[in-house]
Structure formats: C-alpha cells, structure tokens
Amino acid sequence: MEKLIACCGLDCNACDARIATINNDNELRKSTAEKWQKLYNAPGMTAEMINCTGCMEDGAKIAHCGECEIRNCVIAKGYKTCSDCLELETCTIVSAIHKYAPDALQNLMDLRN
C-alpha cells in the first residue's frame, strides 16, 4: 500500500481514524476513540469524532486538525508537508511527533529524496 503522508510525516493510510472513515467501520471508530481517550488523555473523545480522510486530503477531518500547529504552519508556508521545510530537522513544533514516532521523520526524509 502506498503511503499517504501527513504534514508531520505520519502515514495516514496506517491511521485507524482514516481506515475507519474510508471503510465506514463504526466498531473501529469506537475502539479508536477508546484507545485515544487513554493515549492522548482525551476523555471526551467519542466514536462520532473519529472521521478523517487525512490532514491534507479533501474530506472529513478530526477536530484537532483545525488547531494543529504543525498543519497550520505547513499551510501558512505553502508547503505540502514538513519535508519541504529547511528547518525540518531542528523544528521544535514537529519534533514532538518525531520523538514518539521516528518513522514519521523517516517518511519526511524519504519524501526529500
């Protein structure tokens, strides 16, 4: 499966929210909401909130996308992803993601090549 890379480098095709949205899978929405409640300390996360086609794709978005500092920065700079930015490897905004998901940084580096 081809990767669909988010602004930060995460692979949207591997994201349970996108998979649930594309497949209209309510059970996966429910389990994702439950998992994210704990993982992201988001007790208000509900299955109904799990709808996303990808942060830079047309269609549904998770509510966080509107306030995502990484996504807003990419859009403001006119980039497709952080891979277009010369500050990628020193950026304090996106580094928080890469600390926990080093594969996201690798995805962005691969886009540069």
N, CA, C and O of each residue as an XYZ file, in Angstrom:
452
protein
N       0.830     -1.169      0.000
C       0.000      0.000      0.000
C       0.884      1.245      0.000
O       1.835      1.334      0.777
N       0.578      2.185     -0.852
C       1.329      3.428     -0.933
C       1.068      4.271      0.314
O      -0.033      4.253      0.864
N       2.061      4.990      0.746
C       1.913      5.832      1.924
C       1.207      7.130      1.554
O       1.416      7.680      0.473
N       0.379      7.605      2.456
C      -0.260      8.910      2.361
C       0.270      9.684      3.554
O      -0.179      9.483      4.682
N       1.221     10.566      3.306
C       1.973     11.191      4.382
C       1.321     12.500      4.826
O       1.067     13.396      4.022
N       1.061     12.580      6.125
C       0.517     13.789      6.743
C       1.612     14.851      6.824
O       2.786     14.566      6.587
N       1.218     16.059      7.155
C       2.173     17.172      7.291
C       3.367     16.794      8.149
O       4.508     17.112      7.814
N       3.098     16.110      9.264
C       4.122     15.767     10.249
C       4.927     14.533      9.885
O       5.952     14.254     10.507
N       4.472     13.791      8.883
C       5.188     12.592      8.472
C       4.490     11.296      8.817
O       4.897     10.236      8.342
N       3.439     11.350      9.639
C       2.696     10.127      9.929
C       2.056      9.591      8.654
O       1.686     10.359      7.766
N       1.929      8.285      8.571
C       1.323      7.644      7.404
C      -0.180      7.525      7.629
O      -0.636      6.680      8.399
N      -0.944      8.378      6.951
C      -2.406      8.396      7.128
C      -3.042      7.058      6.754
O      -4.052      6.674      7.345
N      -2.477      6.351      5.797
C      -3.048      5.068      5.401
C      -2.972      4.036      6.516
O      -3.718      3.057      6.501
N      -2.090      4.237      7.470
C      -1.955      3.305      8.585
C      -2.737      3.779      9.815
O      -2.721      3.115     10.852
N      -3.418      4.917      9.705
C      -4.138      5.507     10.836
C      -5.529      4.894     10.962
O      -6.286      4.825      9.994
N      -5.848      4.452     12.175
C      -7.155      3.834     12.412
C      -8.306      4.787     12.122
O      -9.367      4.347     11.680
N      -8.124      6.075     12.360
C      -9.202      7.035     12.075
C      -9.500      7.080     10.583
O     -10.664      7.091     10.183
N      -8.466      7.104      9.765
C      -8.677      7.133      8.313
C      -9.257      5.808      7.825
O     -10.160      5.791      6.988
N      -8.744      4.716      8.341
C      -9.242      3.399      7.940
C     -10.724      3.275      8.290
O     -11.521      2.804      7.478
N     -11.089      3.697      9.495
C     -12.496      3.646      9.911
C     -13.364      4.531      9.026
O     -14.484      4.156      8.679
N     -12.856      5.695      8.661
C     -13.610      6.620      7.814
C     -13.801      6.049      6.413
O     -14.915      6.031      5.889
N     -12.724      5.590      5.817
C     -12.773      5.064      4.450
C     -13.686      3.838      4.375
O     -14.428      3.672      3.406
N     -13.632      2.986      5.391
C     -14.418      1.748      5.394
C     -15.760      1.881      6.112
O     -16.515      0.913      6.211
N     -16.053      3.078      6.609
C     -17.268      3.323      7.387
C     -17.447      2.240      8.461
O     -18.505      1.624      8.589
N     -16.383      2.041      9.215
C     -16.307      0.975     10.213
C     -16.564      1.546     11.611
O     -15.653      2.081     12.242
N     -17.787      1.433     12.084
C     -18.158      2.006     13.370
C     -17.500      1.302     14.549
O     -17.238      1.935     15.572
N     -17.232      0.019     14.429
C     -16.534     -0.695     15.508
C     -15.103     -0.179     15.642
O     -14.609     -0.003     16.757
N     -14.437      0.064     14.518
C     -13.078      0.609     14.573
C     -13.103      2.040     15.101
O     -12.198      2.437     15.835
N     -14.112      2.816     14.744
C     -14.253      4.166     15.304
C     -14.341      4.088     16.834
O     -13.675      4.842     17.544
N     -15.168      3.168     17.323
C     -15.367      3.015     18.764
C     -14.065      2.611     19.456
O     -13.685      3.209     20.463
N     -13.389      1.607     18.923
C     -12.149      1.144     19.565
C     -11.044      2.201     19.471
O     -10.227      2.329     20.382
N     -11.022      2.953     18.377
C     -10.032      4.025     18.233
C     -10.295      5.124     19.248
O      -9.363      5.615     19.885
N     -11.550      5.515     19.406
C     -11.900      6.536     20.400
C     -11.487      6.089     21.796
O     -10.926      6.875     22.559
N     -11.756      4.854     22.127
C     -11.387      4.332     23.442
C      -9.875      4.343     23.638
O      -9.379      4.716     24.701
N      -9.157      3.933     22.613
C      -7.693      3.907     22.674
C      -7.136      5.330     22.801
O      -6.244      5.578     23.612
N      -7.658      6.257     22.006
C      -7.164      7.636     22.015
C      -7.539      8.364     23.303
O      -6.821      9.269     23.728
N      -8.653      7.985     23.932
C      -9.018      8.589     25.217
C      -7.881      8.400     26.216
O      -7.512      9.325     26.939
N      -7.339      7.197     26.242
C      -6.259      6.871     27.169
C      -4.917      7.405     26.673
O      -4.170      8.032     27.424
N      -4.627      7.151     25.420
C      -3.326      7.511     24.850
C      -3.082      9.016     24.866
O      -1.974      9.464     25.163
N      -4.115      9.799     24.548
C      -3.965     11.252     24.445
C      -4.651     12.007     25.578
O      -4.823     13.224     25.502
N      -5.045     11.283     26.634
C      -5.739     11.889     27.761
C      -6.891     12.764     27.265
O      -6.999     13.942     27.609
N      -7.736     12.158     26.457
C      -8.869     12.855     25.836
C     -10.172     12.155     26.220
O     -10.774     11.470     25.393
N     -10.610     12.323     27.465
C     -11.799     11.600     27.921
C     -13.063     11.930     27.129
O     -14.007     11.140     27.131
N     -13.101     13.058     26.464
C     -14.279     13.439     25.685
C     -14.302     12.890     24.271
O     -15.248     13.144     23.525
N     -13.271     12.139     23.888
C     -13.199     11.576     22.530
C     -14.286     10.522     22.368
O     -14.396      9.597     23.173
N     -15.086     10.674     21.317
C     -16.164      9.717     21.051
C     -15.981      9.088     19.675
O     -15.234      9.594     18.838
N     -16.663      7.997     19.462
C     -16.607      7.320     18.160
C     -17.081      8.240     17.046
O     -16.580      8.169     15.923
N     -18.045      9.105     17.351
C     -18.571     10.025     16.342
C     -17.528     11.044     15.882
O     -17.661     11.629     14.807
N     -16.501     11.253     16.687
C     -15.431     12.196     16.346
C     -14.375     11.570     15.436
O     -13.539     12.275     14.871
N     -14.415     10.263     15.300
C     -13.398      9.553     14.522
C     -13.816      9.534     13.053
O     -14.418      8.576     12.566
N     -13.480     10.614     12.371
C     -13.731     10.765     10.939
C     -12.614     11.600     10.354
O     -12.478     12.778     10.685
N     -11.817     11.008      9.492
C     -10.705     11.741      8.894
C     -10.270     11.030      7.616
O     -10.154      9.805      7.577
N     -10.035     11.814      6.583
C      -9.522     11.263      5.331
C      -8.036     11.550      5.157
O      -7.416     11.088      4.200
N      -7.472     12.310      6.081
C      -6.068     12.713      6.011
C      -5.985     14.219      6.150
O      -6.823     14.937      5.604
N      -4.988     14.709      6.870
C      -4.972     16.131      7.226
C      -4.869     17.070      6.036
O      -5.306     18.218      6.119
N      -4.307     16.609      4.942
C      -4.183     17.480      3.772
C      -5.031     16.986      2.598
O      -4.914     17.497      1.484
N      -5.869     16.009      2.847
C      -6.758     15.475      1.826
C      -8.122     16.149      1.918
O      -8.496     16.664      2.972
N      -8.861     16.144      0.812
C     -10.236     16.620      0.848
C     -11.053     15.678      1.724
O     -10.757     14.487      1.809
N     -12.062     16.206      2.360
C     -12.960     15.362      3.146
C     -12.878     15.637      4.629
O     -12.364     16.667      5.064
N     -13.397     14.692      5.397
C     -13.527     14.824      6.847
C     -12.176     14.976      7.527
O     -11.154     14.476      7.057
N     -12.207     15.688      8.657
C     -11.012     15.883      9.476
C     -11.362     15.660     10.943
O     -12.474     15.960     11.378
N     -10.419     15.140     11.687
C     -10.531     15.096     13.143
C     -10.538     16.555     13.617
O      -9.852     17.392     13.031
N     -11.281     16.860     14.637
C     -11.399     18.242     15.117
C     -10.040     18.882     15.374
O      -9.872     20.080     15.147
N      -9.084     18.116     15.838
C      -7.755     18.650     16.150
C      -7.068     19.253     14.926
O      -6.233     20.145     15.080
N      -7.388     18.801     13.738
C      -6.717     19.304     12.531
C      -6.811     20.821     12.401
O      -5.865     21.466     11.949
N      -7.947     21.390     12.793
C      -8.123     22.832     12.690
C      -7.197     23.619     13.589
O      -6.867     24.768     13.295
N      -6.775     23.011     14.680
C      -5.892     23.692     15.623
C      -4.474     23.127     15.634
O      -3.638     23.572     16.421
N      -4.198     22.164     14.777
C      -2.879     21.526     14.750
C      -1.809     22.540     14.322
O      -1.839     23.069     13.211
N      -0.876     22.791     15.225
C       0.187     23.765     14.978
C       1.055     23.352     13.787
O       1.497     24.205     13.017
N       1.293     22.075     13.637
C       2.107     21.577     12.525
C       1.390     21.826     11.203
O       1.970     22.386     10.273
N       0.144     21.416     11.124
C      -0.648     21.586      9.898
C      -0.796     23.068      9.552
O      -0.656     23.453      8.391
N      -1.076     23.892     10.551
C      -1.233     25.325     10.304
C       0.059     25.956      9.799
O       0.021     26.841      8.945
N       1.188     25.517     10.311
C       2.490     26.015      9.856
C       2.738     25.620      8.400
O       3.147     26.449      7.587
N       2.488     24.351      8.078
C       2.678     23.867      6.706
C       1.807     24.666      5.731
O       2.278     25.088      4.675
N       0.554     24.867      6.086
C      -0.361     25.619      5.224
C       0.104     27.066      5.074
O       0.105     27.605      3.967
N       0.498     27.697      6.184
C       0.943     29.099      6.152
C       2.171     29.284      5.260
O       2.324     30.312      4.601
N       3.045     28.271      5.249
C       4.260     28.364      4.438
C       4.038     27.902      2.997
O       4.929     28.025      2.157
N       2.844     27.370      2.716
C       2.542     26.916      1.359
C       3.194     25.595      0.996
O       3.408     25.303     -0.181
N       3.510     24.798      2.006
C       4.147     23.508      1.783
C       3.101     22.405      1.701
O       1.939     22.588      2.064
N       3.555     21.247      1.211
C       2.704     20.062      1.216
C       2.866     19.290      2.531
O       1.888     18.822      3.113
N       4.102     19.168      2.980
C       4.431     18.535      4.259
C       5.643     19.255      4.849
O       6.219     20.141      4.218
N       6.013     18.870      6.043
C       7.208     19.429      6.670
C       8.485     19.070      5.909
O       9.527     19.688      6.127
N       8.414     18.090      5.030
C       9.610     17.715      4.253
C      10.076     18.856      3.366
O      11.244     18.898      2.980
N       9.186     19.780      3.036
C       9.536     20.916      2.184
C      10.279     22.011      2.951
O      10.834     22.926      2.343
N      10.293     21.922      4.262
C      10.862     22.969      5.104
C      12.335     22.698      5.409
O      12.717     21.585      5.769
N      13.147     23.736      5.256
C      14.576     23.604      5.540
C      14.847     23.414      7.030
O      15.928     22.957      7.403
N      13.889     23.756      7.884
C      14.062     23.648      9.329
C      13.585     22.304      9.891
O      13.548     22.125     11.108
N      13.226     21.376      9.034
C      12.647     20.106      9.471
C      13.407     19.458     10.621
O      12.806     19.086     11.629
N      14.697     19.321     10.483
C      15.470     18.561     11.465
C      15.725     19.325     12.769
O      16.168     18.733     13.753
N      15.450     20.630     12.785
C      15.647     21.422     14.003
C      14.345     22.024     14.513
O      14.359     22.752     15.506
N      13.239     21.745     13.872
C      11.953     22.336     14.219
C      11.436     21.807     15.552
O      11.339     20.597     15.758
N      11.107     22.725     16.447
C      10.585     22.322     17.747
C       9.096     21.993     17.682
O       8.566     21.338     18.580
N       8.425     22.437     16.637
C       6.991     22.164     16.507
C       6.760     20.696     16.170
O       5.993     20.017     16.853
N       7.411     20.206     15.133
C       7.168     18.833     14.667
C       7.992     17.796     15.441
O       7.687     16.605     15.390
N       9.014     18.233     16.142
C       9.880     17.276     16.843
C       9.138     16.476     17.908
O       9.537     15.355     18.223
N       8.067     17.031     18.467
C       7.298     16.303     19.482
C       6.703     15.027     18.903
O       6.655     14.000     19.581
N       6.254     15.082     17.669
C       5.721     13.892     16.989
C       6.854     12.900     16.738
O       6.709     11.704     16.993
N       7.970     13.399     16.243
C       9.075     12.524     15.847
C       9.738     11.848     17.045
O      10.349     10.788     16.908
N       9.612     12.466     18.214
C      10.137     11.850     19.433
C       9.440     10.519     19.700
O      10.074      9.557     20.134
N       8.139     10.470     19.442
C       7.343      9.273     19.708
C       7.085      8.423     18.464
O       6.692      7.260     18.565
N       7.308      9.013     17.296
C       7.074      8.293     16.030
C       8.230      8.587     15.070
O       8.067      9.342     14.111
N       9.402      7.986     15.331
C      10.561      8.267     14.475
C      10.337      7.880     13.011
O      10.993      8.412     12.116
N       9.410      6.954     12.773
C       9.102      6.590     11.396
C       8.486      7.776     10.643
O       8.596      7.852      9.420
N       7.843      8.694     11.359
C       7.271      9.882     10.723
C       8.388     10.769     10.175
O       8.275     11.286      9.064
N       9.443     10.946     10.927
C      10.588     11.715     10.433
C      11.205     11.019      9.230
O      11.564     11.673      8.251
N      11.331      9.712      9.295
C      11.890      8.970      8.171
C      11.019      9.133      6.924
O      11.543      9.273      5.819
N       9.705      9.115      7.092
C       8.806      9.329      5.953
C       9.062     10.685      5.299
O       9.075     10.799      4.073
N       9.265     11.711      6.126
C       9.530     13.048      5.588
C      10.886     13.097      4.889
O      11.025     13.721      3.836
N      11.881     12.440      5.474
C      13.193     12.387      4.842
C      13.126     11.654      3.508
O      13.779     12.052      2.544
N      12.342     10.590      3.453
C      12.165      9.853      2.204
C      11.500     10.711      1.128
O      11.819     10.584     -0.054
N      10.582     11.579      1.533
C       9.943     12.477      0.566
C      10.945     13.452     -0.040
O      10.780     13.885     -1.180
N      11.965     13.792      0.705
C      13.006     14.707      0.207
C      13.859     14.040     -0.874
O      14.402     14.712     -1.750
N      13.965     12.739     -0.802
C      14.854     12.007     -1.747
C      14.168     11.621     -3.007
O      14.782     11.009     -3.881
